[in-house]
Amino acid sequence: MWWNDGWGAWWFVMPLVMIGFWVAVIWVVVNLLRNRPGPTPTGRARPATPEEILAQRYARGEIDDDEYHRRLDTLRDAHPGAGP
């Protein structure tokens, strides 16, 4: 009974479903590729600023409080626009 109807109303629905499926697949692939972690667009990470390097050394315990603040003041005096 059901199969004797032929394509009936499905002749235009199936191509739309197929197009919708492929659009969804392409959308998922594009979003996965766009949002993946990786290098910066130039291919290189930006170099650390002198203040960041100093903060890292302080965090690792290579320098003490006095030396950190003294060097930080020196850096900020040498580059007035670099600090907060």
PDB file of N, CA, C and O in Angstrom:
ATOM      1  N   MET A   1       0.820  -1.193   0.000  1.00  0.00           N
ATOM      2  CA  MET A   1       0.000   0.000   0.000  1.00  0.00           C
ATOM      3  C   MET A   1       0.861   1.252   0.000  1.00  0.00           C
ATOM      4  O   MET A   1       0.732   2.098  -0.885  1.00  0.00           O
ATOM      5  N   TRP A   2       1.750   1.375   1.000  1.00  0.00           N
ATOM      6  CA  TRP A   2       2.584   2.556   1.109  1.00  0.00           C
ATOM      7  C   TRP A   2       3.532   2.694  -0.081  1.00  0.00           C
ATOM      8  O   TRP A   2       3.716   3.795  -0.600  1.00  0.00           O
ATOM      9  N   TRP A   3       4.127   1.598  -0.511  1.00  0.00           N
ATOM     10  CA  TRP A   3       5.134   1.646  -1.555  1.00  0.00           C
ATOM     11  C   TRP A   3       4.527   1.830  -2.933  1.00  0.00           C
ATOM     12  O   TRP A   3       5.249   2.197  -3.860  1.00  0.00           O
ATOM     13  N   ASN A   4       3.268   1.599  -3.109  1.00  0.00           N
ATOM     14  CA  ASN A   4       2.635   1.767  -4.408  1.00  0.00           C
ATOM     15  C   ASN A   4       2.437   3.229  -4.760  1.00  0.00           C
ATOM     16  O   ASN A   4       2.073   3.556  -5.889  1.00  0.00           O
ATOM     17  N   ASP A   5       2.672   4.102  -3.805  1.00  0.00           N
ATOM     18  CA  ASP A   5       2.499   5.535  -4.020  1.00  0.00           C
ATOM     19  C   ASP A   5       3.630   6.127  -4.857  1.00  0.00           C
ATOM     20  O   ASP A   5       3.505   7.244  -5.358  1.00  0.00           O
ATOM     21  N   GLY A   6       4.716   5.404  -5.012  1.00  0.00           N
ATOM     22  CA  GLY A   6       5.869   5.932  -5.732  1.00  0.00           C
ATOM     23  C   GLY A   6       6.585   6.969  -4.880  1.00  0.00           C
ATOM     24  O   GLY A   6       6.595   6.871  -3.653  1.00  0.00           O
ATOM     25  N   TRP A   7       7.182   7.963  -5.530  1.00  0.00           N
ATOM     26  CA  TRP A   7       7.901   9.008  -4.808  1.00  0.00           C
ATOM     27  C   TRP A   7       6.942   9.929  -4.073  1.00  0.00           C
ATOM     28  O   TRP A   7       7.281  10.441  -3.006  1.00  0.00           O
ATOM     29  N   GLY A   8       5.795  10.143  -4.602  1.00  0.00           N
ATOM     30  CA  GLY A   8       4.808  10.993  -3.937  1.00  0.00           C
ATOM     31  C   GLY A   8       5.376  12.358  -3.617  1.00  0.00           C
ATOM     32  O   GLY A   8       5.889  13.052  -4.496  1.00  0.00           O
ATOM     33  N   ALA A   9       5.283  12.740  -2.354  1.00  0.00           N
ATOM     34  CA  ALA A   9       5.740  14.065  -1.928  1.00  0.00           C
ATOM     35  C   ALA A   9       7.218  14.079  -1.609  1.00  0.00           C
ATOM     36  O   ALA A   9       7.765  15.149  -1.340  1.00  0.00           O
ATOM     37  N   TRP A  10       7.890  12.941  -1.627  1.00  0.00           N
ATOM     38  CA  TRP A  10       9.290  12.861  -1.244  1.00  0.00           C
ATOM     39  C   TRP A  10      10.252  13.287  -2.345  1.00  0.00           C
ATOM     40  O   TRP A  10      11.441  13.452  -2.069  1.00  0.00           O
ATOM     41  N   TRP A  11       9.804  13.468  -3.550  1.00  0.00           N
ATOM     42  CA  TRP A  11      10.716  13.772  -4.643  1.00  0.00           C
ATOM     43  C   TRP A  11      11.419  15.113  -4.452  1.00  0.00           C
ATOM     44  O   TRP A  11      12.520  15.292  -4.972  1.00  0.00           O
ATOM     45  N   PHE A  12      10.826  16.062  -3.726  1.00  0.00           N
ATOM     46  CA  PHE A  12      11.512  17.340  -3.501  1.00  0.00           C
ATOM     47  C   PHE A  12      12.077  17.436  -2.082  1.00  0.00           C
ATOM     48  O   PHE A  12      12.919  18.295  -1.823  1.00  0.00           O
ATOM     49  N   VAL A  13      11.640  16.585  -1.166  1.00  0.00           N
ATOM     50  CA  VAL A  13      12.129  16.638   0.209  1.00  0.00           C
ATOM     51  C   VAL A  13      13.527  16.015   0.322  1.00  0.00           C
ATOM     52  O   VAL A  13      14.385  16.553   1.022  1.00  0.00           O
ATOM     53  N   MET A  14      13.756  14.916  -0.342  1.00  0.00           N
ATOM     54  CA  MET A  14      15.037  14.219  -0.221  1.00  0.00           C
ATOM     55  C   MET A  14      16.224  15.058  -0.698  1.00  0.00           C
ATOM     56  O   MET A  14      17.249  15.071  -0.016  1.00  0.00           O
ATOM     57  N   PRO A  15      16.142  15.750  -1.819  1.00  0.00           N
ATOM     58  CA  PRO A  15      17.286  16.613  -2.185  1.00  0.00           C
ATOM     59  C   PRO A  15      17.525  17.728  -1.162  1.00  0.00           C
ATOM     60  O   PRO A  15      18.674  18.088  -0.907  1.00  0.00           O
ATOM     61  N   LEU A  16      16.465  18.275  -0.579  1.00  0.00           N
ATOM     62  CA  LEU A  16      16.636  19.314   0.441  1.00  0.00           C
ATOM     63  C   LEU A  16      17.315  18.750   1.689  1.00  0.00           C
ATOM     64  O   LEU A  16      18.168  19.406   2.287  1.00  0.00           O
ATOM     65  N   VAL A  17      16.935  17.543   2.076  1.00  0.00           N
ATOM     66  CA  VAL A  17      17.563  16.902   3.224  1.00  0.00           C
ATOM     67  C   VAL A  17      19.043  16.639   2.931  1.00  0.00           C
ATOM     68  O   VAL A  17      19.895  16.846   3.795  1.00  0.00           O
ATOM     69  N   MET A  18      19.341  16.190   1.730  1.00  0.00           N
ATOM     70  CA  MET A  18      20.729  15.917   1.358  1.00  0.00           C
ATOM     71  C   MET A  18      21.560  17.207   1.354  1.00  0.00           C
ATOM     72  O   MET A  18      22.686  17.223   1.853  1.00  0.00           O
ATOM     73  N   ILE A  19      21.016  18.262   0.805  1.00  0.00           N
ATOM     74  CA  ILE A  19      21.730  19.553   0.798  1.00  0.00           C
ATOM     75  C   ILE A  19      21.927  20.040   2.228  1.00  0.00           C
ATOM     76  O   ILE A  19      23.012  20.505   2.575  1.00  0.00           O
ATOM     77  N   GLY A  20      20.903  19.940   3.056  1.00  0.00           N
ATOM     78  CA  GLY A  20      21.017  20.347   4.455  1.00  0.00           C
ATOM     79  C   GLY A  20      22.073  19.550   5.197  1.00  0.00           C
ATOM     80  O   GLY A  20      22.820  20.103   6.004  1.00  0.00           O
ATOM     81  N   PHE A  21      22.137  18.261   4.930  1.00  0.00           N
ATOM     82  CA  PHE A  21      23.140  17.410   5.562  1.00  0.00           C
ATOM     83  C   PHE A  21      24.547  17.870   5.199  1.00  0.00           C
ATOM     84  O   PHE A  21      25.397  18.014   6.078  1.00  0.00           O
ATOM     85  N   TRP A  22      24.799  18.100   3.918  1.00  0.00           N
ATOM     86  CA  TRP A  22      26.149  18.499   3.498  1.00  0.00           C
ATOM     87  C   TRP A  22      26.509  19.894   3.983  1.00  0.00           C
ATOM     88  O   TRP A  22      27.672  20.157   4.287  1.00  0.00           O
ATOM     89  N   VAL A  23      25.544  20.784   4.060  1.00  0.00           N
ATOM     90  CA  VAL A  23      25.809  22.117   4.619  1.00  0.00           C
ATOM     91  C   VAL A  23      26.209  21.984   6.090  1.00  0.00           C
ATOM     92  O   VAL A  23      27.140  22.650   6.543  1.00  0.00           O
ATOM     93  N   ALA A  24      25.509  21.128   6.833  1.00  0.00           N
ATOM     94  CA  ALA A  24      25.835  20.926   8.246  1.00  0.00           C
ATOM     95  C   ALA A  24      27.230  20.313   8.408  1.00  0.00           C
ATOM     96  O   ALA A  24      27.985  20.724   9.288  1.00  0.00           O
ATOM     97  N   VAL A  25      27.570  19.350   7.581  1.00  0.00           N
ATOM     98  CA  VAL A  25      28.896  18.717   7.659  1.00  0.00           C
ATOM     99  C   VAL A  25      29.990  19.746   7.371  1.00  0.00           C
ATOM    100  O   VAL A  25      30.989  19.806   8.089  1.00  0.00           O
ATOM    101  N   ILE A  26      29.810  20.542   6.341  1.00  0.00           N
ATOM    102  CA  ILE A  26      30.808  21.565   5.996  1.00  0.00           C
ATOM    103  C   ILE A  26      30.924  22.592   7.107  1.00  0.00           C
ATOM    104  O   ILE A  26      32.030  23.019   7.439  1.00  0.00           O
ATOM    105  N   TRP A  27      29.798  22.998   7.689  1.00  0.00           N
ATOM    106  CA  TRP A  27      29.804  23.985   8.771  1.00  0.00           C
ATOM    107  C   TRP A  27      30.584  23.453   9.978  1.00  0.00           C
ATOM    108  O   TRP A  27      31.375  24.183  10.574  1.00  0.00           O
ATOM    109  N   VAL A  28      30.365  22.189  10.338  1.00  0.00           N
ATOM    110  CA  VAL A  28      31.066  21.593  11.476  1.00  0.00           C
ATOM    111  C   VAL A  28      32.570  21.537  11.200  1.00  0.00           C
ATOM    112  O   VAL A  28      33.366  21.884  12.072  1.00  0.00           O
ATOM    113  N   VAL A  29      32.962  21.114  10.022  1.00  0.00           N
ATOM    114  CA  VAL A  29      34.392  21.007   9.690  1.00  0.00           C
ATOM    115  C   VAL A  29      35.055  22.386   9.718  1.00  0.00           C
ATOM    116  O   VAL A  29      36.149  22.532  10.262  1.00  0.00           O
ATOM    117  N   VAL A  30      34.412  23.383   9.145  1.00  0.00           N
ATOM    118  CA  VAL A  30      34.981  24.736   9.131  1.00  0.00           C
ATOM    119  C   VAL A  30      35.142  25.259  10.555  1.00  0.00           C
ATOM    120  O   VAL A  30      36.177  25.840  10.882  1.00  0.00           O
ATOM    121  N   ASN A  31      34.139  25.063  11.406  1.00  0.00           N
ATOM    122  CA  ASN A  31      34.244  25.542  12.784  1.00  0.00           C
ATOM    123  C   ASN A  31      35.301  24.786  13.581  1.00  0.00           C
ATOM    124  O   ASN A  31      35.974  25.380  14.422  1.00  0.00           O
ATOM    125  N   LEU A  32      35.457  23.507  13.337  1.00  0.00           N
ATOM    126  CA  LEU A  32      36.507  22.764  14.025  1.00  0.00           C
ATOM    127  C   LEU A  32      37.892  23.250  13.612  1.00  0.00           C
ATOM    128  O   LEU A  32      38.782  23.382  14.452  1.00  0.00           O
ATOM    129  N   LEU A  33      38.076  23.516  12.325  1.00  0.00           N
ATOM    130  CA  LEU A  33      39.377  23.985  11.850  1.00  0.00           C
ATOM    131  C   LEU A  33      39.661  25.410  12.297  1.00  0.00           C
ATOM    132  O   LEU A  33      40.808  25.749  12.586  1.00  0.00           O
ATOM    133  N   ARG A  34      38.638  26.244  12.357  1.00  0.00           N
ATOM    134  CA  ARG A  34      38.827  27.642  12.724  1.00  0.00           C
ATOM    135  C   ARG A  34      39.144  27.786  14.201  1.00  0.00           C
ATOM    136  O   ARG A  34      39.909  28.678  14.569  1.00  0.00           O
ATOM    137  N   ASN A  35      38.590  26.949  15.059  1.00  0.00           N
ATOM    138  CA  ASN A  35      38.725  27.107  16.499  1.00  0.00           C
ATOM    139  C   ASN A  35      39.785  26.207  17.119  1.00  0.00           C
ATOM    140  O   ASN A  35      39.869  26.120  18.344  1.00  0.00           O
ATOM    141  N   ARG A  36      40.585  25.545  16.316  1.00  0.00           N
ATOM    142  CA  ARG A  36      41.595  24.666  16.894  1.00  0.00           C
ATOM    143  C   ARG A  36      42.762  25.483  17.440  1.00  0.00           C
ATOM    144  O   ARG A  36      43.134  26.510  16.873  1.00  0.00           O
ATOM    145  N   PRO A  37      43.331  25.017  18.542  1.00  0.00           N
ATOM    146  CA  PRO A  37      44.480  25.732  19.078  1.00  0.00           C
ATOM    147  C   PRO A  37      45.696  25.512  18.199  1.00  0.00           C
ATOM    148  O   PRO A  37      45.840  24.461  17.575  1.00  0.00           O
ATOM    149  N   GLY A  38      46.548  26.479  18.153  1.00  0.00           N
ATOM    150  CA  GLY A  38      47.745  26.337  17.344  1.00  0.00           C
ATOM    151  C   GLY A  38      48.552  27.616  17.374  1.00  0.00           C
ATOM    152  O   GLY A  38      48.296  28.500  18.192  1.00  0.00           O
ATOM    153  N   PRO A  39      49.518  27.716  16.495  1.00  0.00           N
ATOM    154  CA  PRO A  39      50.350  28.920  16.473  1.00  0.00           C
ATOM    155  C   PRO A  39      49.538  30.128  16.018  1.00  0.00           C
ATOM    156  O   PRO A  39      48.454  29.994  15.450  1.00  0.00           O
ATOM    157  N   THR A  40      50.077  31.281  16.277  1.00  0.00           N
ATOM    158  CA  THR A  40      49.427  32.505  15.842  1.00  0.00           C
ATOM    159  C   THR A  40      49.371  32.528  14.318  1.00  0.00           C
ATOM    160  O   THR A  40      50.098  31.773  13.672  1.00  0.00           O
ATOM    161  N   PRO A  41      48.528  33.373  13.729  1.00  0.00           N
ATOM    162  CA  PRO A  41      48.409  33.391  12.272  1.00  0.00           C
ATOM    163  C   PRO A  41      49.721  33.603  11.531  1.00  0.00           C
ATOM    164  O   PRO A  41      49.861  33.164  10.389  1.00  0.00           O
ATOM    165  N   THR A  42      50.675  34.262  12.155  1.00  0.00           N
ATOM    166  CA  THR A  42      51.962  34.479  11.489  1.00  0.00           C
ATOM    167  C   THR A  42      52.852  33.249  11.595  1.00  0.00           C
ATOM    168  O   THR A  42      53.891  33.168  10.938  1.00  0.00           O
ATOM    169  N   GLY A  43      52.444  32.291  12.423  1.00  0.00           N
ATOM    170  CA  GLY A  43      53.237  31.083  12.584  1.00  0.00           C
ATOM    171  C   GLY A  43      54.220  31.155  13.732  1.00  0.00           C
ATOM    172  O   GLY A  43      54.883  30.166  14.046  1.00  0.00           O
ATOM    173  N   ARG A  44      54.324  32.311  14.361  1.00  0.00           N
ATOM    174  CA  ARG A  44      55.261  32.473  15.476  1.00  0.00           C
ATOM    175  C   ARG A  44      54.532  33.076  16.670  1.00  0.00           C
ATOM    176  O   ARG A  44      53.650  33.922  16.519  1.00  0.00           O
ATOM    177  N   ALA A  45      54.909  32.632  17.834  1.00  0.00           N
ATOM    178  CA  ALA A  45      54.377  33.240  19.049  1.00  0.00           C
ATOM    179  C   ALA A  45      55.085  34.573  19.258  1.00  0.00           C
ATOM    180  O   ALA A  45      56.257  34.728  18.917  1.00  0.00           O
ATOM    181  N   ARG A  46      54.363  35.521  19.819  1.00  0.00           N
ATOM    182  CA  ARG A  46      55.003  36.819  20.056  1.00  0.00           C
ATOM    183  C   ARG A  46      56.043  36.673  21.143  1.00  0.00           C
ATOM    184  O   ARG A  46      55.849  35.896  22.077  1.00  0.00           O
ATOM    185  N   PRO A  47      57.128  37.391  21.048  1.00  0.00           N
ATOM    186  CA  PRO A  47      58.166  37.283  22.075  1.00  0.00           C
ATOM    187  C   PRO A  47      57.678  37.889  23.393  1.00  0.00           C
ATOM    188  O   PRO A  47      56.878  38.825  23.399  1.00  0.00           O
ATOM    189  N   ALA A  48      58.163  37.352  24.492  1.00  0.00           N
ATOM    190  CA  ALA A  48      57.793  37.870  25.804  1.00  0.00           C
ATOM    191  C   ALA A  48      58.404  39.254  26.002  1.00  0.00           C
ATOM    192  O   ALA A  48      59.528  39.522  25.578  1.00  0.00           O
ATOM    193  N   THR A  49      57.645  40.117  26.650  1.00  0.00           N
ATOM    194  CA  THR A  49      58.159  41.460  26.953  1.00  0.00           C
ATOM    195  C   THR A  49      59.158  41.343  28.099  1.00  0.00           C
ATOM    196  O   THR A  49      59.151  40.351  28.827  1.00  0.00           O
ATOM    197  N   PRO A  50      60.018  42.351  28.266  1.00  0.00           N
ATOM    198  CA  PRO A  50      60.971  42.311  29.384  1.00  0.00           C
ATOM    199  C   PRO A  50      60.279  42.190  30.743  1.00  0.00           C
ATOM    200  O   PRO A  50      60.792  41.516  31.636  1.00  0.00           O
ATOM    201  N   GLU A  51      59.115  42.839  30.909  1.00  0.00           N
ATOM    202  CA  GLU A  51      58.402  42.738  32.181  1.00  0.00           C
ATOM    203  C   GLU A  51      57.872  41.325  32.405  1.00  0.00           C
ATOM    204  O   GLU A  51      57.854  40.846  33.539  1.00  0.00           O
ATOM    205  N   GLU A  52      57.439  40.653  31.336  1.00  0.00           N
ATOM    206  CA  GLU A  52      56.967  39.276  31.466  1.00  0.00           C
ATOM    207  C   GLU A  52      58.112  38.339  31.838  1.00  0.00           C
ATOM    208  O   GLU A  52      57.946  37.442  32.665  1.00  0.00           O
ATOM    209  N   ILE A  53      59.263  38.550  31.228  1.00  0.00           N
ATOM    210  CA  ILE A  53      60.433  37.725  31.559  1.00  0.00           C
ATOM    211  C   ILE A  53      60.831  37.933  33.016  1.00  0.00           C
ATOM    212  O   ILE A  53      61.148  36.980  33.727  1.00  0.00           O
ATOM    213  N   LEU A  54      60.810  39.197  33.453  1.00  0.00           N
ATOM    214  CA  LEU A  54      61.137  39.506  34.841  1.00  0.00           C
ATOM    215  C   LEU A  54      60.134  38.857  35.798  1.00  0.00           C
ATOM    216  O   LEU A  54      60.524  38.310  36.830  1.00  0.00           O
ATOM    217  N   ALA A  55      58.858  38.916  35.460  1.00  0.00           N
ATOM    218  CA  ALA A  55      57.819  38.303  36.299  1.00  0.00           C
ATOM    219  C   ALA A  55      57.994  36.782  36.353  1.00  0.00           C
ATOM    220  O   ALA A  55      57.779  36.170  37.398  1.00  0.00           O
ATOM    221  N   GLN A  56      58.380  36.182  35.244  1.00  0.00           N
ATOM    222  CA  GLN A  56      58.611  34.736  35.229  1.00  0.00           C
ATOM    223  C   GLN A  56      59.790  34.368  36.131  1.00  0.00           C
ATOM    224  O   GLN A  56      59.726  33.391  36.877  1.00  0.00           O
ATOM    225  N   ARG A  57      60.853  35.147  36.058  1.00  0.00           N
ATOM    226  CA  ARG A  57      62.013  34.877  36.914  1.00  0.00           C
ATOM    227  C   ARG A  57      61.641  35.020  38.388  1.00  0.00           C
ATOM    228  O   ARG A  57      62.075  34.227  39.223  1.00  0.00           O
ATOM    229  N   TYR A  58      60.844  36.025  38.701  1.00  0.00           N
ATOM    230  CA  TYR A  58      60.380  36.225  40.078  1.00  0.00           C
ATOM    231  C   TYR A  58      59.506  35.057  40.528  1.00  0.00           C
ATOM    232  O   TYR A  58      59.636  34.579  41.654  1.00  0.00           O
ATOM    233  N   ALA A  59      58.621  34.601  39.650  1.00  0.00           N
ATOM    234  CA  ALA A  59      57.735  33.483  39.975  1.00  0.00           C
ATOM    235  C   ALA A  59      58.523  32.193  40.197  1.00  0.00           C
ATOM    236  O   ALA A  59      58.138  31.371  41.028  1.00  0.00           O
ATOM    237  N   ARG A  60      59.608  32.011  39.470  1.00  0.00           N
ATOM    238  CA  ARG A  60      60.432  30.804  39.638  1.00  0.00           C
ATOM    239  C   ARG A  60      61.339  30.892  40.861  1.00  0.00           C
ATOM    240  O   ARG A  60      61.962  29.902  41.245  1.00  0.00           O
ATOM    241  N   GLY A  61      61.414  32.064  41.468  1.00  0.00           N
ATOM    242  CA  GLY A  61      62.250  32.231  42.656  1.00  0.00           C
ATOM    243  C   GLY A  61      63.688  32.557  42.341  1.00  0.00           C
ATOM    244  O   GLY A  61      64.540  32.464  43.224  1.00  0.00           O
ATOM    245  N   GLU A  62      63.992  32.937  41.110  1.00  0.00           N
ATOM    246  CA  GLU A  62      65.373  33.259  40.741  1.00  0.00           C
ATOM    247  C   GLU A  62      65.819  34.594  41.321  1.00  0.00           C
ATOM    248  O   GLU A  62      67.009  34.805  41.552  1.00  0.00           O
ATOM    249  N   ILE A  63      64.868  35.498  41.559  1.00  0.00           N
ATOM    250  CA  ILE A  63      65.193  36.804  42.138  1.00  0.00           C
ATOM    251  C   ILE A  63      64.240  37.062  43.297  1.00  0.00           C
ATOM    252  O   ILE A  63      63.140  36.511  43.337  1.00  0.00           O
ATOM    253  N   ASP A  64      64.667  37.911  44.250  1.00  0.00           N
ATOM    254  CA  ASP A  64      63.826  38.204  45.412  1.00  0.00           C
ATOM    255  C   ASP A  64      62.981  39.459  45.167  1.00  0.00           C
ATOM    256  O   ASP A  64      63.043  40.073  44.101  1.00  0.00           O
ATOM    257  N   ASP A  65      62.191  39.822  46.186  1.00  0.00           N
ATOM    258  CA  ASP A  65      61.276  40.960  46.055  1.00  0.00           C
ATOM    259  C   ASP A  65      62.004  42.259  45.717  1.00  0.00           C
ATOM    260  O   ASP A  65      61.609  42.991  44.809  1.00  0.00           O
ATOM    261  N   ASP A  66      63.061  42.528  46.454  1.00  0.00           N
ATOM    262  CA  ASP A  66      63.785  43.789  46.258  1.00  0.00           C
ATOM    263  C   ASP A  66      64.354  43.889  44.850  1.00  0.00           C
ATOM    264  O   ASP A  66      64.237  44.924  44.193  1.00  0.00           O
ATOM    265  N   GLU A  67      64.971  42.801  44.391  1.00  0.00           N
ATOM    266  CA  GLU A  67      65.559  42.827  43.049  1.00  0.00           C
ATOM    267  C   GLU A  67      64.471  42.953  41.981  1.00  0.00           C
ATOM    268  O   GLU A  67      64.634  43.671  40.994  1.00  0.00           O
ATOM    269  N   TYR A  68      63.361  42.244  42.195  1.00  0.00           N
ATOM    270  CA  TYR A  68      62.253  42.329  41.225  1.00  0.00           C
ATOM    271  C   TYR A  68      61.756  43.764  41.094  1.00  0.00           C
ATOM    272  O   TYR A  68      61.637  44.284  39.984  1.00  0.00           O
ATOM    273  N   HIS A  69      61.469  44.400  42.217  1.00  0.00           N
ATOM    274  CA  HIS A  69      60.938  45.762  42.170  1.00  0.00           C
ATOM    275  C   HIS A  69      61.974  46.762  41.647  1.00  0.00           C
ATOM    276  O   HIS A  69      61.630  47.701  40.929  1.00  0.00           O
ATOM    277  N   ARG A  70      63.234  46.555  42.011  1.00  0.00           N
ATOM    278  CA  ARG A  70      64.287  47.449  41.511  1.00  0.00           C
ATOM    279  C   ARG A  70      64.397  47.346  39.989  1.00  0.00           C
ATOM    280  O   ARG A  70      64.459  48.362  39.297  1.00  0.00           O
ATOM    281  N   ARG A  71      64.421  46.120  39.473  1.00  0.00           N
ATOM    282  CA  ARG A  71      64.529  45.937  38.020  1.00  0.00           C
ATOM    283  C   ARG A  71      63.269  46.393  37.302  1.00  0.00           C
ATOM    284  O   ARG A  71      63.341  46.937  36.200  1.00  0.00           O
ATOM    285  N   LEU A  72      62.113  46.174  37.922  1.00  0.00           N
ATOM    286  CA  LEU A  72      60.857  46.623  37.319  1.00  0.00           C
ATOM    287  C   LEU A  72      60.829  48.145  37.209  1.00  0.00           C
ATOM    288  O   LEU A  72      60.416  48.692  36.186  1.00  0.00           O
ATOM    289  N   ASP A  73      61.271  48.825  38.266  1.00  0.00           N
ATOM    290  CA  ASP A  73      61.351  50.291  38.209  1.00  0.00           C
ATOM    291  C   ASP A  73      62.314  50.746  37.125  1.00  0.00           C
ATOM    292  O   ASP A  73      62.039  51.713  36.415  1.00  0.00           O
ATOM    293  N   THR A  74      63.442  50.057  36.994  1.00  0.00           N
ATOM    294  CA  THR A  74      64.424  50.393  35.961  1.00  0.00           C
ATOM    295  C   THR A  74      63.815  50.226  34.568  1.00  0.00           C
ATOM    296  O   THR A  74      63.988  51.082  33.700  1.00  0.00           O
ATOM    297  N   LEU A  75      63.102  49.120  34.365  1.00  0.00           N
ATOM    298  CA  LEU A  75      62.462  48.894  33.065  1.00  0.00           C
ATOM    299  C   LEU A  75      61.425  49.964  32.759  1.00  0.00           C
ATOM    300  O   LEU A  75      61.361  50.463  31.636  1.00  0.00           O
ATOM    301  N   ARG A  76      60.632  50.311  33.729  1.00  0.00           N
ATOM    302  CA  ARG A  76      59.582  51.301  33.508  1.00  0.00           C
ATOM    303  C   ARG A  76      60.155  52.697  33.306  1.00  0.00           C
ATOM    304  O   ARG A  76      59.572  53.500  32.577  1.00  0.00           O
ATOM    305  N   ASP A  77      61.287  53.001  33.937  1.00  0.00           N
ATOM    306  CA  ASP A  77      61.933  54.297  33.715  1.00  0.00           C
ATOM    307  C   ASP A  77      62.523  54.370  32.323  1.00  0.00           C
ATOM    308  O   ASP A  77      62.515  55.430  31.697  1.00  0.00           O
ATOM    309  N   ALA A  78      63.035  53.246  31.831  1.00  0.00           N
ATOM    310  CA  ALA A  78      63.648  53.205  30.493  1.00  0.00           C
ATOM    311  C   ALA A  78      62.589  53.266  29.406  1.00  0.00           C
ATOM    312  O   ALA A  78      62.835  53.813  28.331  1.00  0.00           O
ATOM    313  N   HIS A  79      61.390  52.699  29.679  1.00  0.00           N
ATOM    314  CA  HIS A  79      60.289  52.674  28.710  1.00  0.00           C
ATOM    315  C   HIS A  79      59.031  53.206  29.400  1.00  0.00           C
ATOM    316  O   HIS A  79      58.224  52.412  29.883  1.00  0.00           O
ATOM    317  N   PRO A  80      58.845  54.511  29.458  1.00  0.00           N
ATOM    318  CA  PRO A  80      57.744  55.095  30.221  1.00  0.00           C
ATOM    319  C   PRO A  80      56.348  54.614  29.823  1.00  0.00           C
ATOM    320  O   PRO A  80      55.469  54.557  30.683  1.00  0.00           O
ATOM    321  N   GLY A  81      56.113  54.274  28.589  1.00  0.00           N
ATOM    322  CA  GLY A  81      54.781  53.849  28.164  1.00  0.00           C
ATOM    323  C   GLY A  81      54.532  52.365  28.314  1.00  0.00           C
ATOM    324  O   GLY A  81      53.461  51.896  27.929  1.00  0.00           O
ATOM    325  N   ALA A  82      55.472  51.597  28.859  1.00  0.00           N
ATOM    326  CA  ALA A  82      55.351  50.149  28.896  1.00  0.00           C
ATOM    327  C   ALA A  82      54.586  49.637  30.109  1.00  0.00           C
ATOM    328  O   ALA A  82      54.044  48.533  30.058  1.00  0.00           O
ATOM    329  N   GLY A  83      54.523  50.381  31.173  1.00  0.00           N
ATOM    330  CA  GLY A  83      53.909  49.874  32.396  1.00  0.00           C
ATOM    331  C   GLY A  83      52.501  50.369  32.586  1.00  0.00           C
ATOM    332  O   GLY A  83      52.017  51.190  31.807  1.00  0.00           O
ATOM    333  N   PRO A  84      51.812  49.860  33.650  1.00  0.00           N
ATOM    334  CA  PRO A  84      50.446  50.316  33.935  1.00  0.00           C
ATOM    335  C   PRO A  84      50.401  51.681  34.537  1.00  0.00           C
ATOM    336  O   PRO A  84      49.319  52.192  34.828  1.00  0.00           O
TER     337      PRO A  84
END
